[in-house]
């Protein structure tokens, strides 16, 4: 699979200086963690789940989480598990291309139980999402994952969700973060990415951000994100990919503030109708939050609606300017450091301080591609939505 693989080769050729690279469930973990993109969550109770998965793959979704936890009622768990087994069996029989598939469980025992019940269809499974992850809760989850790997004789990844009250509360945050760090480092080869449960963070204080606010406008949440990245997202080889929080809105809400999308990029791209549609569906707030995610060290995003996928992927493509800067910084002859004017003659590139940024940018370019010099976000979004 590849990002923007759902659009025609001719359309990709017109958009990309370097097209997104191909990847699959067997690709290196470093590549997969960067390639997750917009991870679409779906309740495991959906009766036509197999059809939904294939449909979303055809629309550009490359990773999905099938949820047995907060998205379903406590009384539905048994039926949801049975449905998952049926739907995986159906998918395996069709032999269709599917996204990277993860199951969000409630308890460690579900991991080994589900793998046993899935049988040969477990070959479609990439791993498990582990809720309310702390050191105390995390170790049993990771041990269960290890057993499941042995049973299936295939690699299975964990995506811990950081969302517990202990992580939010100031008096316990440091100790909780250190415990999480010890646990994920111990099982580093199996941890694909860390996910942020911002809805749970807000719940602890009875908060909910409005559609014209981002997670970073809620100071309690912003402080936790900063501390998580500080401890677990370092660029020195000890860090992990940390994904952006969920955006909850997908329908028109009453507005208090002005739209957050400038008109000029859409005028240049002759896409005024697209701008209007984004604003009407409260997606201008999502776009701003995606940009703030990346500025704060996050990559990819948890999504609960298919309309969120294309904006996440369009904003994940590396611009020609970013690529040019990153490539110049990483040139072998620049190994000694120094400062240079960018090829676009609009900024300073300082080789040693900007090297980690350049490495991450080139990895993102490998999986999301590099836009042509005259191609912007509006073009990428319009192409992604048109197919």
NUZA-627356 format. One record per residue (C-alpha): x, y, z; residue number from 1. Coordinates in Angstrom, 1 decimal, m for minus. Layout:
<pts>
[pt [X,Y,Z],NUM]
...
</pts>
This chain:
<pts>
[pt [0.0,0.0,0.0],1]
[pt [1.0,3.6,m0.3],2]
[pt [m0.4,7.0,0.7],3]
[pt [m2.5,8.6,m2.1],4]
[pt [m2.5,5.1,m3.7],5]
[pt [m6.3,5.5,m4.2],6]
[pt [m5.8,8.3,m6.8],7]
[pt [m4.7,7.6,m10.3],8]
[pt [m1.0,7.3,m11.3],9]
[pt [m1.4,10.2,m13.6],10]
[pt [m2.8,12.4,m10.8],11]
[pt [0.0,11.4,m8.5],12]
[pt [2.6,12.3,m11.1],13]
[pt [1.1,15.7,m11.4],14]
[pt [1.2,16.3,m7.7],15]
[pt [4.5,14.8,m6.5],16]
[pt [8.1,15.7,m6.9],17]
[pt [8.7,12.3,m5.2],18]
[pt [5.8,10.0,m4.9],19]
[pt [4.9,8.3,m1.6],20]
[pt [6.8,5.1,m1.1],21]
[pt [5.2,1.7,m0.8],22]
[pt [4.9,m0.1,2.6],23]
[pt [3.1,m3.0,4.1],24]
[pt [2.6,m4.9,7.4],25]
[pt [6.1,m6.4,7.0],26]
[pt [7.9,m3.1,6.6],27]
[pt [10.4,m1.9,9.2],28]
[pt [8.8,m0.5,12.3],29]
[pt [10.4,2.9,11.9],30]
[pt [8.7,3.3,8.5],31]
[pt [5.3,2.0,9.7],32]
[pt [5.3,4.3,12.7],33]
[pt [5.7,7.3,10.4],34]
[pt [3.2,5.9,7.8],35]
[pt [0.2,5.4,10.1],36]
[pt [m1.2,8.7,9.1],37]
[pt [m4.9,9.2,9.9],38]
[pt [m5.7,6.1,12.0],39]
[pt [m9.5,5.6,11.6],40]
[pt [m11.3,4.1,14.6],41]
[pt [m14.4,2.0,14.2],42]
[pt [m16.6,0.2,16.8],43]
[pt [m16.1,m3.5,16.6],44]
[pt [m19.9,m4.0,16.7],45]
[pt [m20.5,m2.8,13.1],46]
[pt [m22.4,m5.6,11.3],47]
[pt [m20.7,m4.9,7.9],48]
[pt [m17.3,m4.2,9.3],49]
[pt [m15.4,m6.2,6.6],50]
[pt [m17.2,m4.1,3.9],51]
[pt [m16.3,m0.9,5.8],52]
[pt [m12.7,m1.8,6.0],53]
[pt [m12.4,m2.6,2.3],54]
[pt [m14.3,0.6,1.4],55]
[pt [m12.0,2.8,3.6],56]
[pt [m8.9,1.2,2.1],57]
[pt [m10.2,2.2,m1.3],58]
[pt [m10.5,5.8,0.0],59]
[pt [m6.9,6.1,1.1],60]
[pt [m7.1,4.8,4.7],61]
[pt [m3.9,2.9,5.6],62]
[pt [m4.5,2.2,9.3],63]
[pt [m7.6,1.3,11.3],64]
[pt [m8.4,0.5,14.9],65]
[pt [m11.3,m1.8,15.6],66]
[pt [m12.5,m0.8,19.0],67]
[pt [m13.7,m3.1,21.9],68]
[pt [m13.3,m0.4,24.5],69]
[pt [m14.8,3.1,25.0],70]
[pt [m16.7,3.2,21.7],71]
[pt [m19.0,0.3,22.7],72]
[pt [m21.3,m0.3,25.7],73]
[pt [m20.0,m2.6,28.4],74]
[pt [m22.8,m5.0,27.6],75]
[pt [m21.7,m5.3,23.9],76]
[pt [m18.2,m6.7,24.5],77]
[pt [m19.0,m10.4,24.0],78]
[pt [m21.0,m9.8,20.9],79]
[pt [m18.4,m7.4,19.5],80]
[pt [m15.7,m10.0,20.0],81]
[pt [m17.8,m12.6,18.1],82]
[pt [m18.4,m10.1,15.4],83]
[pt [m14.7,m9.4,15.0],84]
[pt [m13.9,m13.0,14.5],85]
[pt [m16.7,m13.3,11.8],86]
[pt [m15.5,m10.2,10.0],87]
[pt [m11.8,m11.2,10.0],88]
[pt [m12.8,m14.6,8.6],89]
[pt [m14.8,m12.8,5.9],90]
[pt [m11.9,m10.5,5.1],91]
[pt [m9.4,m13.4,4.9],92]
[pt [m11.7,m15.2,2.5],93]
[pt [m11.9,m12.2,0.1],94]
[pt [m8.1,m11.7,m0.1],95]
[pt [m8.6,m8.0,m0.6],96]
[pt [m6.0,m5.3,0.3],97]
[pt [m6.7,m4.0,3.8],98]
[pt [m5.2,m1.3,5.9],99]
[pt [m2.9,m2.0,8.9],100]
[pt [m5.5,m3.4,11.3],101]
[pt [m5.3,m3.1,15.1],102]
[pt [m7.8,m4.2,17.8],103]
[pt [m8.3,m2.0,20.8],104]
[pt [m8.9,m4.3,23.8],105]
[pt [m10.0,m3.7,27.4],106]
[pt [m7.9,m6.3,29.2],107]
[pt [m4.7,m8.3,28.5],108]
[pt [m6.6,m11.6,28.4],109]
[pt [m8.5,m10.5,25.4],110]
[pt [m5.3,m10.4,23.3],111]
[pt [m4.4,m14.1,23.6],112]
[pt [m8.1,m15.1,23.5],113]
[pt [m8.8,m13.2,20.3],114]
[pt [m5.7,m14.4,18.6],115]
[pt [m6.7,m18.0,19.3],116]
[pt [m10.2,m17.4,18.1],117]
[pt [m9.1,m15.6,14.9],118]
[pt [m7.1,m18.6,13.8],119]
[pt [m5.5,m18.2,10.4],120]
[pt [m7.3,m14.9,9.8],121]
[pt [m5.0,m13.4,12.4],122]
[pt [m2.5,m12.9,9.5],123]
[pt [m4.5,m9.7,8.8],124]
[pt [m3.8,m8.3,12.2],125]
[pt [m1.0,m5.8,12.8],126]
[pt [m1.4,m5.5,16.5],127]
[pt [m3.3,m4.1,19.5],128]
[pt [m4.1,m0.8,21.0],129]
[pt [m3.7,m0.8,24.8],130]
[pt [m5.9,1.6,26.8],131]
[pt [m5.1,3.6,29.9],132]
[pt [m1.4,2.5,29.7],133]
[pt [0.7,2.8,32.8],134]
[pt [3.6,0.7,34.1],135]
[pt [1.3,m1.3,36.3],136]
[pt [m1.3,m1.9,33.6],137]
[pt [1.2,m2.0,30.7],138]
[pt [3.4,m4.9,31.7],139]
[pt [0.5,m7.5,31.6],140]
[pt [m0.6,m6.1,28.2],141]
[pt [2.9,m6.4,26.8],142]
[pt [3.3,m9.9,28.2],143]
[pt [0.0,m11.0,26.6],144]
[pt [1.2,m9.5,23.3],145]
[pt [4.4,m11.5,23.5],146]
[pt [2.4,m14.7,24.0],147]
[pt [0.2,m13.8,21.0],148]
[pt [3.2,m13.3,18.9],149]
[pt [4.5,m16.8,19.8],150]
[pt [1.1,m18.3,19.0],151]
[pt [0.7,m16.6,15.6],152]
[pt [4.4,m16.9,14.7],153]
[pt [4.2,m13.3,13.3],154]
[pt [5.1,m9.8,14.4],155]
[pt [2.4,m8.0,16.4],156]
[pt [2.8,m4.4,17.4],157]
[pt [1.4,m2.5,20.5],158]
[pt [0.1,1.0,20.4],159]
[pt [m0.3,2.1,24.1],160]
[pt [m2.8,4.9,24.8],161]
[pt [m1.6,7.5,27.3],162]
[pt [m4.8,8.6,28.9],163]
[pt [m4.9,7.7,32.6],164]
[pt [m5.7,10.3,35.4],165]
[pt [m2.3,9.6,37.0],166]
[pt [m0.7,11.0,33.8],167]
[pt [m2.9,14.1,33.9],168]
[pt [m2.6,14.9,37.6],169]
[pt [0.5,17.1,38.3],170]
[pt [1.5,15.3,41.5],171]
[pt [1.7,11.9,39.9],172]
[pt [2.6,12.9,36.3],173]
[pt [6.4,12.6,36.6],174]
[pt [6.4,9.2,38.2],175]
[pt [3.8,7.9,35.8],176]
[pt [5.8,9.1,32.8],177]
[pt [8.9,7.5,34.1],178]
[pt [7.1,4.2,34.6],179]
[pt [5.6,4.3,31.1],180]
[pt [9.1,5.1,29.8],181]
[pt [10.6,2.0,31.5],182]
[pt [7.9,m0.2,30.2],183]
[pt [7.9,0.9,26.6],184]
[pt [11.7,0.8,26.5],185]
[pt [11.7,m2.7,27.8],186]
[pt [9.4,m3.8,25.0],187]
[pt [10.8,m1.3,22.4],188]
[pt [10.7,m3.6,19.4],189]
[pt [7.0,m4.2,19.9],190]
[pt [5.9,m0.6,20.5],191]
[pt [4.9,1.0,17.1],192]
[pt [3.6,4.3,18.4],193]
[pt [2.2,6.0,21.5],194]
[pt [m1.3,7.5,21.2],195]
[pt [m2.8,10.3,23.3],196]
[pt [m6.2,10.0,24.9],197]
[pt [m7.1,13.7,25.1],198]
[pt [m10.8,13.0,25.6],199]
[pt [m10.0,11.2,28.8],200]
[pt [m7.7,14.0,29.9],201]
[pt [m10.6,16.5,29.5],202]
[pt [m13.0,14.1,31.2],203]
[pt [m10.9,14.2,34.4],204]
[pt [m11.8,17.9,34.8],205]
[pt [m15.2,17.9,33.2],206]
[pt [m13.9,19.7,30.1],207]
[pt [m14.6,19.5,26.4],208]
[pt [m13.0,21.7,23.7],209]
[pt [m15.3,23.5,21.3],210]
[pt [m14.9,23.0,17.5],211]
[pt [m13.2,26.4,17.1],212]
[pt [m10.6,25.4,19.8],213]
[pt [m7.7,23.0,19.5],214]
[pt [m6.3,20.7,22.1],215]
[pt [m3.5,23.2,22.5],216]
[pt [m6.0,25.9,23.6],217]
[pt [m6.9,23.7,26.6],218]
[pt [m3.9,24.5,28.9],219]
[pt [m4.2,21.4,31.0],220]
[pt [m4.1,19.2,27.9],221]
[pt [m1.3,21.2,26.3],222]
[pt [0.8,20.8,29.4],223]
[pt [0.4,17.0,29.4],224]
[pt [1.2,16.7,25.6],225]
[pt [4.4,18.8,26.2],226]
[pt [5.5,16.6,29.0],227]
[pt [4.8,13.3,27.1],228]
[pt [6.8,14.6,24.2],229]
[pt [9.5,15.8,26.5],230]
[pt [10.0,12.3,28.1],231]
[pt [8.9,9.9,25.3],232]
[pt [9.4,11.8,22.0],233]
[pt [13.1,12.7,22.1],234]
[pt [15.1,12.7,18.9],235]
[pt [18.1,11.1,20.4],236]
[pt [17.2,7.5,19.6],237]
[pt [15.3,6.9,22.9],238]
[pt [12.0,8.4,21.7],239]
[pt [8.9,7.0,20.0],240]
[pt [6.4,8.2,17.4],241]
[pt [3.6,10.0,19.3],242]
[pt [0.4,10.5,17.4],243]
[pt [m2.0,13.4,17.5],244]
[pt [m5.2,13.4,19.5],245]
[pt [m8.7,12.8,18.2],246]
[pt [m10.8,15.6,16.6],247]
[pt [m14.3,15.0,17.8],248]
[pt [m16.4,17.1,15.3],249]
[pt [m17.6,16.5,11.8],250]
[pt [m20.9,18.4,11.5],251]
[pt [m21.8,22.1,11.5],252]
[pt [m21.8,23.7,15.0],253]
[pt [m22.7,27.3,16.0],254]
[pt [m19.6,29.4,15.8],255]
[pt [m18.3,32.1,18.2],256]
[pt [m15.0,32.9,16.3],257]
[pt [m14.1,33.6,12.7],258]
[pt [m13.0,30.7,10.4],259]
[pt [m9.4,29.8,10.7],260]
[pt [m8.7,29.3,7.0],261]
[pt [m7.2,32.1,4.9],262]
[pt [m9.1,32.6,1.6],263]
[pt [m6.1,33.2,m0.6],264]
[pt [m4.7,29.6,m0.9],265]
[pt [m8.1,28.5,m2.0],266]
[pt [m8.5,31.3,m4.5],267]
[pt [m5.2,30.5,m6.1],268]
[pt [m6.2,26.8,m6.3],269]
[pt [m9.7,27.8,m7.6],270]
[pt [m11.2,25.8,m4.7],271]
[pt [m13.4,28.3,m2.9],272]
[pt [m16.2,25.7,m2.6],273]
[pt [m13.7,23.3,m0.9],274]
[pt [m12.9,26.1,1.7],275]
[pt [m16.6,26.6,2.3],276]
[pt [m17.2,22.9,2.8],277]
[pt [m14.3,22.6,5.2],278]
[pt [m15.6,25.5,7.3],279]
[pt [m19.2,24.2,7.2],280]
[pt [m18.0,20.9,8.7],281]
[pt [m15.8,22.5,11.3],282]
[pt [m12.7,21.1,9.7],283]
[pt [m10.8,24.4,9.7],284]
[pt [m10.2,23.7,13.4],285]
[pt [m9.0,20.2,12.6],286]
[pt [m6.5,21.7,10.0],287]
[pt [m5.1,24.1,12.6],288]
[pt [m4.8,21.3,15.2],289]
[pt [m2.9,19.1,12.7],290]
[pt [m0.4,21.8,12.1],291]
[pt [0.0,22.3,15.8],292]
[pt [0.4,18.6,16.3],293]
[pt [3.5,18.6,14.0],294]
[pt [4.9,21.8,15.5],295]
[pt [4.7,20.0,18.9],296]
[pt [6.4,16.8,17.8],297]
[pt [3.4,14.6,17.0],298]
[pt [2.9,12.7,13.7],299]
[pt [m0.3,11.1,12.5],300]
[pt [m3.7,11.4,14.2],301]
[pt [m6.5,9.5,15.7],302]
[pt [m9.6,9.9,13.6],303]
[pt [m13.3,9.0,14.3],304]
[pt [m14.8,10.1,11.0],305]
[pt [m13.7,9.3,7.4],306]
[pt [m13.9,13.0,6.5],307]
[pt [m10.8,13.6,8.7],308]
[pt [m8.5,11.3,6.8],309]
[pt [m7.8,13.4,3.7],310]
[pt [m6.9,16.6,5.6],311]
[pt [m4.5,14.6,7.8],312]
[pt [m2.8,13.0,4.8],313]
[pt [m2.7,16.2,2.7],314]
[pt [m0.9,18.1,5.6],315]
[pt [1.5,15.2,6.1],316]
[pt [3.0,15.5,2.6],317]
[pt [6.4,17.1,2.7],318]
[pt [6.6,20.4,0.8],319]
[pt [9.2,20.9,m1.8],320]
[pt [10.8,23.6,0.3],321]
[pt [11.0,21.4,3.4],322]
[pt [12.5,18.6,1.4],323]
[pt [15.1,20.9,m0.2],324]
[pt [16.1,22.2,3.3],325]
[pt [16.3,18.7,4.8],326]
[pt [18.3,17.3,1.9],327]
[pt [20.8,20.2,2.0],328]
[pt [21.2,19.8,5.8],329]
[pt [21.9,16.0,5.4],330]
[pt [24.5,16.3,2.7],331]
[pt [27.6,14.2,3.6],332]
[pt [29.9,17.2,3.1],333]
[pt [27.9,19.1,5.8],334]
[pt [28.9,16.6,8.5],335]
[pt [31.0,19.1,10.2],336]
[pt [28.2,21.6,10.8],337]
[pt [27.9,25.2,9.8],338]
[pt [25.2,27.6,8.7],339]
[pt [23.9,28.2,5.2],340]
[pt [21.2,30.1,3.5],341]
[pt [18.3,27.9,2.3],342]
[pt [17.8,27.2,m1.4],343]
[pt [14.6,29.2,m1.2],344]
[pt [16.7,32.1,0.2],345]
[pt [14.2,32.8,3.0],346]
[pt [15.7,31.2,6.1],347]
[pt [18.9,30.0,7.8],348]
[pt [19.7,26.3,7.9],349]
[pt [22.0,25.5,10.8],350]
[pt [23.3,22.0,10.1],351]
[pt [23.8,20.5,13.6],352]
[pt [20.7,21.9,15.4],353]
[pt [18.4,21.2,12.4],354]
[pt [19.8,17.7,11.7],355]
[pt [17.2,15.8,13.8],356]
[pt [14.4,17.8,12.1],357]
[pt [15.9,16.9,8.7],358]
[pt [16.0,13.2,9.5],359]
[pt [12.4,13.2,10.6],360]
[pt [11.4,15.2,7.5],361]
[pt [13.1,12.8,5.1],362]
[pt [11.4,9.8,6.8],363]
[pt [8.0,11.6,6.4],364]
[pt [8.9,12.2,2.8],365]
[pt [9.6,8.6,2.2],366]
[pt [6.1,7.5,3.2],367]
[pt [4.0,10.6,2.3],368]
[pt [5.9,11.9,m0.6],369]
[pt [7.2,15.3,m1.6],370]
[pt [4.9,17.8,m3.3],371]
[pt [6.0,19.5,m6.5],372]
[pt [7.3,23.0,m6.1],373]
[pt [4.0,24.6,m7.2],374]
[pt [1.7,22.1,m5.4],375]
[pt [0.2,23.1,m2.1],376]
[pt [m2.1,21.7,0.6],377]
[pt [m5.2,22.7,m1.3],378]
[pt [m4.2,20.7,m4.4],379]
[pt [m3.4,17.6,m2.4],380]
[pt [m6.6,17.8,m0.4],381]
[pt [m8.7,18.3,m3.5],382]
[pt [m7.1,15.4,m5.2],383]
[pt [m7.5,13.1,m2.2],384]
[pt [m11.2,14.0,m1.9],385]
[pt [m12.0,13.8,m5.6],386]
[pt [m11.2,10.1,m6.1],387]
</pts>
